[in-house]
C-alpha cells in the first residue's frame, strides 16, 4: 500500500494475496496449455484413425488405420496422457484458487 505521502507500507495479508495471484496465473497457464495440446491431439488422433496405410494380412485389400501401428501409438498416446494430466492439474489449481478466495485455511 502506498500512502498519500509516498510512503510504502506492507498490507496485512499481502503475502496471501500474492499466493492467490500465483495460483490464478498457474491455473490459467495449465488450462491454456492443456486446451492447446488437446486441440492438436484431436487433429492428430482423428487423422490417424481415418488415414489407412499398410495391409494387415497379405492379399486382403483392406488397409489398416495409421493409429493401429505401434509406432503411431507410441508417438500419440504419451501426449494424450500428458494432456489429461494437464487438464486434471489445471482443475486442481483452479479448485485451490477458489478455496483460497473463499478463505479456506487449507488452501
GUDO-756220 format. One line per 10 residues: for each residue x, y, z of N, C-alpha, C, O. Coordinates in nm, 4 decimals, always signed. Each point is the difference from the previous one (the first is absolute). Example, Ala and Ser with C-alpha at 12.3 -4.5 7.8 and 13.67 -1.06 7.14 Angstrom:
GUDO-756220
+1.3190:-0.5690:+0.7800:-0.0890:+0.1190:+0.0000:+0.0900:+0.1200:+0.0000:+0.1036:-0.0019:+0.0665; -0.1386:+0.1069:-0.1385:+0.0820:+0.1190:+0.0060:-0.0770:+0.1090:+0.0730:+0.0509:+0.1108:+0.0169
end
This chain:
GUDO-756220
+0.0858:-0.1172:+0.0000:-0.0858:+0.1172:+0.0000:+0.0907:+0.1240:+0.0000:+0.0982:+0.0062:+0.0740; -0.1323:+0.0909:-0.1572:+0.0749:+0.1252:-0.0062:-0.0874:+0.1080:+0.0631:-0.1130:+0.0234:-0.0429; +0.1669:+0.0413:+0.1446:-0.0724:+0.1057:+0.0694:+0.0054:+0.1289:-0.0812:+0.0850:+0.0131:-0.0880; -0.1749:+0.0835:+0.1159:-0.0007:+0.1254:-0.0762:+0.1341:+0.0740:+0.0021:+0.0311:+0.0726:-0.0944; +0.0477:-0.0895:+0.1989:+0.1300:+0.0660:+0.0086:+0.1081:-0.0712:-0.0809:+0.1140:+0.0463:-0.0031; -0.1471:-0.1580:-0.0626:+0.0971:-0.0736:-0.0795:+0.0678:-0.1116:+0.0760:+0.0856:-0.0696:-0.0546; -0.1230:+0.0515:+0.1804:+0.0629:-0.1049:+0.0803:-0.0668:-0.1344:-0.0291:-0.1223:-0.0089:-0.0112; +0.2056:-0.0962:-0.0009:-0.0498:-0.1353:-0.0245:-0.0174:-0.0723:+0.1320:+0.0872:+0.0046:+0.0868; -0.2009:-0.0715:-0.0725:-0.0265:-0.0771:+0.1205:-0.0583:-0.1351:-0.0418:-0.0893:-0.0082:-0.0844; +0.1422:-0.0963:+0.1456:-0.0515:-0.1334:-0.0302:-0.1427:-0.0130:+0.0503:-0.0347:+0.0485:+0.1077
-0.0461:-0.1143:-0.1870:-0.1390:-0.0245:+0.0365:-0.0069:-0.1342:+0.0723:+0.0567:-0.0987:-0.0468; -0.1250:+0.0947:+0.1589:-0.0150:-0.1292:+0.0669:-0.0708:-0.0994:-0.0937:-0.1039:+0.0308:-0.0584; +0.1620:-0.1485:+0.0459:-0.0579:-0.1010:-0.0889:+0.0459:+0.0133:-0.1440:-0.0502:-0.0706:-0.0875; +0.1442:+0.1595:+0.0617:+0.0469:+0.0209:-0.1373:+0.0658:-0.1235:-0.0588:-0.0106:-0.0251:-0.1201; +0.0790:-0.0528:+0.2046:+0.0643:-0.1222:-0.0474:-0.1044:-0.0991:-0.0499:+0.0209:-0.0703:-0.0989; -0.1333:+0.0662:+0.1690:-0.1085:-0.0888:-0.0413:-0.0583:+0.0441:-0.1342:-0.0348:-0.0834:-0.0836; +0.0246:+0.2124:+0.0639:-0.0512:+0.0504:-0.1286:+0.0944:-0.0365:-0.1136:-0.0441:-0.0374:-0.1087; +0.1745:+0.0486:+0.1344:+0.0972:-0.0368:-0.1031:-0.0083:-0.1497:-0.0284:+0.0118:-0.0423:-0.1150; -0.0320:-0.0373:+0.2185:-0.0152:-0.1445:-0.0181:-0.1236:-0.0294:-0.0848:+0.0042:-0.0858:-0.0881; -0.1125:+0.1554:+0.1139:-0.1226:-0.0175:-0.0777:+0.0196:+0.0380:-0.1453:-0.0479:-0.0693:-0.0897
+0.1178:+0.1786:+0.0660:+0.0268:+0.0416:-0.1373:+0.0871:-0.1035:-0.0709:-0.0200:-0.0277:-0.1182; +0.1166:-0.0292:+0.1902:+0.0856:-0.1029:-0.0577:-0.0820:-0.1236:-0.0369:+0.0214:-0.0587:-0.1060; -0.1150:+0.0186:+0.1926:-0.0858:-0.1142:-0.0303:-0.0846:+0.0270:-0.1236:-0.0171:-0.0879:-0.0845; -0.0350:+0.2077:+0.0740:-0.0831:+0.0357:-0.1151:+0.0814:-0.0060:-0.1292:-0.0464:-0.0544:-0.1002; +0.1659:+0.1093:+0.1023:+0.0851:-0.0013:-0.1194:+0.0344:-0.1428:-0.0387:-0.0063:-0.0351:-0.1178; +0.0422:-0.0466:+0.2137:+0.0346:-0.1390:-0.0296:-0.1196:-0.0771:-0.0549:+0.0136:-0.0773:-0.0949; -0.1294:+0.0983:+0.1541:-0.1201:-0.0683:-0.0487:-0.0293:+0.0398:-0.1440:-0.0358:-0.0850:-0.0815; +0.0504:+0.2135:+0.0492:-0.0244:+0.0452:-0.1370:+0.1021:-0.0566:-0.0975:-0.0358:-0.0421:-0.1100; +0.1629:+0.0408:+0.1493:+0.1037:-0.0552:-0.0878:-0.0260:-0.1469:-0.0295:+0.0074:-0.0430:-0.1152; -0.0372:-0.0326:+0.2174:-0.0226:-0.1433:-0.0177:-0.1252:-0.0248:-0.0831:+0.0001:-0.0870:-0.0871
-0.1057:+0.1613:+0.1125:-0.1237:-0.0173:-0.0761:+0.0195:+0.0329:-0.1471:-0.0495:-0.0718:-0.0870; +0.1202:+0.1785:+0.0590:+0.0236:+0.0371:-0.1401:+0.0918:-0.0991:-0.0705:-0.0206:-0.0314:-0.1172; +0.1208:-0.0174:+0.1876:+0.0895:-0.0996:-0.0594:-0.0762:-0.1283:-0.0313:+0.0177:-0.0586:-0.1068; -0.1023:+0.0149:+0.1996:-0.0753:-0.1229:-0.0242:-0.0999:+0.0186:-0.1137:-0.0241:-0.0929:-0.0770; -0.0333:+0.2108:+0.0661:-0.0946:+0.0270:-0.1082:+0.0694:-0.0031:-0.1359:-0.0523:-0.0582:-0.0950; +0.1688:+0.1200:+0.0853:+0.0744:-0.0002:-0.1268:+0.0458:-0.1404:-0.0369:-0.0100:-0.0409:-0.1156; +0.0598:-0.0321:+0.2136:+0.0447:-0.1369:-0.0253:-0.1174:-0.0884:-0.0389:+0.0138:-0.0856:-0.0874; -0.1284:+0.1045:+0.1504:-0.1178:-0.0803:-0.0330:-0.0447:+0.0248:-0.1436:-0.0385:-0.0940:-0.0695; +0.0431:+0.2185:+0.0244:-0.0372:+0.0294:-0.1386:+0.0932:-0.0692:-0.0985:-0.0450:-0.0614:-0.0967; +0.1741:+0.0715:+0.1217:+0.0973:-0.0622:-0.0893:-0.0154:-0.1524:+0.0007:+0.0067:-0.0635:-0.1052
-0.0269:+0.0058:+0.2220:-0.0159:-0.1448:+0.0085:-0.1282:-0.0478:-0.0654:-0.0029:-0.1080:-0.0588; -0.1022:+0.1861:+0.0682:-0.1251:-0.0359:-0.0660:+0.0217:-0.0130:-0.1498:-0.0471:-0.0954:-0.0618; +0.1175:+0.1900:+0.0040:+0.0285:-0.0047:-0.1436:+0.0850:-0.1222:-0.0331:-0.0297:-0.0722:-0.0951; +0.1348:+0.0487:+0.1725:+0.0913:-0.1115:-0.0271:-0.0688:-0.1355:+0.0148:+0.0183:-0.0884:-0.0836; -0.0968:+0.0720:+0.1891:-0.0665:-0.1283:+0.0227:-0.1077:-0.0239:-0.1052:-0.0118:-0.1112:-0.0513; -0.0661:+0.2124:+0.0186:-0.1024:-0.0166:-0.1039:+0.0626:-0.0358:-0.1344:-0.0498:-0.0872:-0.0712; +0.1577:+0.1541:+0.0373:+0.0688:-0.0316:-0.1247:+0.0522:-0.1429:+0.0039:-0.0119:-0.0728:-0.0986; +0.0694:+0.0320:+0.2108:+0.0561:-0.1338:+0.0114:-0.1072:-0.1090:-0.0049:+0.0276:-0.1127:-0.0410; -0.1478:+0.1461:+0.0823:-0.1095:-0.0968:-0.0075:-0.0584:-0.0106:-0.1405:-0.0422:-0.1078:-0.0419; +0.0396:+0.2175:-0.0295:-0.0618:-0.0026:-0.1329:+0.0981:-0.0359:-0.1103:-0.0401:-0.0569:-0.1016
+0.1664:+0.0884:+0.1190:+0.1018:-0.0307:-0.1014:+0.0354:-0.1466:+0.0081:+0.0366:-0.0489:+0.1068; -0.0468:-0.0225:-0.2178:+0.0346:-0.1411:-0.0049:+0.1284:-0.0170:-0.0798:+0.0204:+0.0624:-0.1041; +0.0650:-0.1487:+0.1565:+0.1293:-0.0205:-0.0659:+0.0562:-0.1348:+0.0411:+0.0042:-0.0315:+0.1189; +0.0382:-0.0469:-0.2134:+0.0582:-0.1311:+0.0281:-0.1076:-0.1061:+0.0088:-0.1147:+0.0291:+0.0340; +0.1515:-0.1502:-0.0643:-0.0950:-0.1106:+0.0009:+0.0255:-0.0888:+0.1210:+0.1143:-0.0347:+0.0297; -0.2213:-0.0016:+0.0396:+0.0126:-0.0865:+0.1165:+0.0301:-0.1431:-0.0427:+0.0882:-0.0647:+0.0564; -0.1601:+0.0163:-0.1543:+0.0186:-0.1358:-0.0498:+0.0213:+0.0083:-0.1502:-0.0763:+0.0667:-0.0699; +0.1772:-0.1324:+0.0208:+0.0311:+0.0054:-0.1433:-0.1171:-0.0537:-0.0819:-0.0577:-0.1034:+0.0337; +0.0237:+0.1722:-0.1385:-0.1046:-0.0424:-0.0914:-0.1406:+0.0393:+0.0385:-0.0934:-0.0289:-0.0749; +0.0739:+0.0945:+0.1901:-0.1362:+0.0354:+0.0408:-0.0460:+0.1292:-0.0638:-0.1210:+0.0099:-0.0204
+0.1912:+0.0794:-0.0102:-0.0489:+0.1223:-0.0632:-0.0466:+0.1076:+0.0961:-0.0301:+0.1109:-0.0440; +0.0227:-0.1386:+0.1727:-0.0378:+0.1024:+0.0988:+0.1252:+0.0556:+0.0651:+0.0844:-0.0744:+0.0500; -0.0739:+0.2045:-0.0513:+0.1136:+0.0624:+0.0677:-0.0358:+0.0241:+0.1462:-0.1173:+0.0148:+0.0341; +0.2172:-0.0110:+0.0505:-0.0236:+0.0225:+0.1428:+0.0130:+0.1489:+0.0309:+0.0790:+0.0703:-0.0629; -0.1568:-0.0229:+0.1598:+0.0142:+0.1409:+0.0398:+0.1414:+0.0263:+0.0543:+0.0626:-0.0880:+0.0591; -0.0153:+0.2076:-0.0799:+0.1346:+0.0359:+0.0450:+0.0124:-0.0168:+0.1514:+0.1063:-0.0376:+0.0492; -0.2125:+0.0648:+0.0245:+0.0053:-0.0113:+0.1456:+0.0195:-0.1440:+0.0466:+0.0402:-0.0225:+0.1142; -0.0675:-0.0739:-0.1991:+0.0203:-0.1403:+0.0362:+0.1484:-0.0367:+0.0007:+0.0373:-0.1032:+0.0557; +0.0461:+0.1843:-0.1153:+0.1437:-0.0271:-0.0018:+0.0617:+0.0376:+0.1350:-0.0264:+0.1085:+0.0519; +0.1082:-0.1973:+0.0050:+0.0588:+0.0269:+0.1332:+0.0829:+0.1288:+0.0058:+0.0001:+0.0683:+0.1024
+0.0698:-0.0348:-0.2103:+0.0820:+0.1220:+0.0043:-0.0870:+0.1250:+0.0091:+0.0378:+0.0976:+0.0649; -0.1534:-0.1003:-0.1295:-0.0914:+0.1145:+0.0089:-0.0582:+0.0099:+0.1408:-0.0163:+0.1098:+0.0532; -0.0147:-0.2237:+0.0065:-0.0505:-0.0006:+0.1370:+0.1056:+0.0516:+0.0960:-0.0312:+0.0745:+0.0929; +0.1563:-0.1138:-0.1148:+0.1086:+0.0471:+0.0866:+0.0218:+0.1501:-0.0154:+0.0474:+0.0663:+0.0923; -0.0818:-0.0138:-0.2081:+0.0173:+0.1437:-0.0216:-0.1147:+0.0805:+0.0601:+0.0231:+0.1086:+0.0531; -0.1458:-0.1591:-0.0602:-0.1164:+0.0797:+0.0411:-0.0479:-0.0261:+0.1426:-0.0373:+0.0938:+0.0705; +0.0379:-0.2181:-0.0277:-0.0619:-0.0320:+0.1289:+0.0696:+0.0630:+0.1203:-0.0694:+0.0401:+0.0934; +0.2032:-0.0289:-0.0897:+0.0593:+0.0731:+0.1139:-0.0446:+0.1461:+0.0056:-0.0188:+0.0547:+0.1087; +0.0018:+0.0085:-0.2243:-0.0482:+0.1381:-0.0017:-0.1453:+0.0078:+0.0461:-0.0401:+0.0969:+0.0644; -0.0379:-0.1985:-0.0973:-0.1384:-0.0045:+0.0467:-0.0038:-0.0102:+0.1525:-0.0790:+0.0681:+0.0653
+0.1640:-0.1527:-0.0095:+0.0080:-0.0113:+0.1462:+0.0457:+0.1316:+0.0622:-0.0522:+0.0413:+0.1035; +0.1490:+0.0242:-0.1662:+0.0498:+0.1284:+0.0488:-0.1115:+0.1044:-0.0012:-0.0118:+0.0808:+0.0922; -0.0692:-0.0834:-0.1968:-0.1107:+0.0945:-0.0114:-0.1003:-0.0201:+0.1137:-0.0448:+0.0965:+0.0620; +0.0103:-0.2226:-0.0353:-0.0915:-0.0272:+0.1111:+0.0596:+0.0461:+0.1329:-0.0706:+0.0562:+0.0837; +0.1984:-0.0797:-0.0646:+0.0614:+0.0428:+0.1261:-0.0025:+0.1515:+0.0138:-0.0196:+0.0517:+0.1100; +0.0393:+0.0205:-0.2209:-0.0082:+0.1461:+0.0062:-0.1415:+0.0469:+0.0321:-0.0185:+0.0945:+0.0767; -0.0806:-0.1601:-0.1349:-0.1395:+0.0374:+0.0274:-0.0303:-0.0162:+0.1487:-0.0546:+0.0905:+0.0631; +0.0902:-0.2065:-0.0075:-0.0300:-0.0246:+0.1414:+0.0819:+0.0894:+0.0926:-0.0492:+0.0432:+0.1043; +0.1732:-0.0154:-0.1416:+0.0824:+0.0899:+0.0810:-0.0569:+0.1415:-0.0025:-0.0044:+0.0672:+0.1031; -0.0390:-0.0220:-0.2197:-0.0610:+0.1323:-0.0109:-0.1267:+0.0107:+0.0828:-0.0254:+0.1027:+0.0631
-0.0542:-0.2096:-0.0633:-0.1221:-0.0002:+0.0810:+0.0345:+0.0057:+0.1491:-0.0673:+0.0676:+0.0778; +0.1721:-0.1387:-0.0396:+0.0413:+0.0002:+0.1410:+0.0478:+0.1386:+0.0436:-0.0343:+0.0472:+0.1084; +0.1140:+0.0175:-0.1943:+0.0456:+0.1351:+0.0311:-0.1184:+0.0957:+0.0068:-0.0036:+0.0872:+0.0868; -0.0919:-0.1018:-0.1754:-0.1175:+0.0875:+0.0004:-0.0796:-0.0189:+0.1289:-0.0451:+0.0976:+0.0599; +0.0274:-0.2242:-0.0164:-0.0710:-0.0250:+0.1268:+0.0758:+0.0608:+0.1176:-0.0613:+0.0570:+0.0903; +0.1931:-0.0685:-0.0906:+0.0802:+0.0597:+0.1075:-0.0153:+0.1511:+0.0018:-0.0089:+0.0612:+0.1064; +0.0061:-0.0019:-0.2238:-0.0151:+0.1451:-0.0093:-0.1362:+0.0439:+0.0526:-0.0088:+0.0973:+0.0749; -0.0973:-0.1679:-0.1133:-0.1331:+0.0367:+0.0480:-0.0132:-0.0227:+0.1512:-0.0655:+0.0774:+0.0699; +0.1285:-0.1844:-0.0208:-0.0011:-0.0217:+0.1457:+0.0735:+0.1117:+0.0707:-0.0419:+0.0446:+0.1068; +0.1521:+0.0013:-0.1660:+0.0745:+0.1119:+0.0575:-0.0863:+0.1263:+0.0029:-0.0007:+0.0725:+0.0995
-0.0715:-0.0463:-0.2078:-0.0849:+0.1198:-0.0055:-0.1127:-0.0059:+0.1030:-0.0430:+0.1029:+0.0520; -0.0044:-0.2244:-0.0229:-0.1068:-0.0166:+0.0990:+0.0525:+0.0016:+0.1430:-0.0784:-0.0067:+0.0947; +0.2101:+0.0154:-0.0780:+0.0583:+0.0079:+0.1335:+0.0271:-0.1335:+0.0651:+0.0156:-0.0073:+0.1219; -0.0097:-0.0975:-0.1999:+0.0310:-0.1324:+0.0548:+0.1446:-0.0004:+0.0493:+0.0908:+0.0249:-0.0793; -0.0666:-0.0522:+0.2072:+0.1374:+0.0051:+0.0535:+0.0901:-0.1096:-0.0558:+0.1222:+0.0135:+0.0049; -0.1788:-0.1209:-0.0575:+0.0858:-0.1070:-0.0547:+0.0507:+0.0331:-0.1388:+0.0887:-0.0692:-0.0500; -0.1417:+0.1726:-0.0145:+0.0426:+0.0341:-0.1374:+0.1332:+0.0704:-0.0007:+0.0504:+0.0356:-0.1065
end
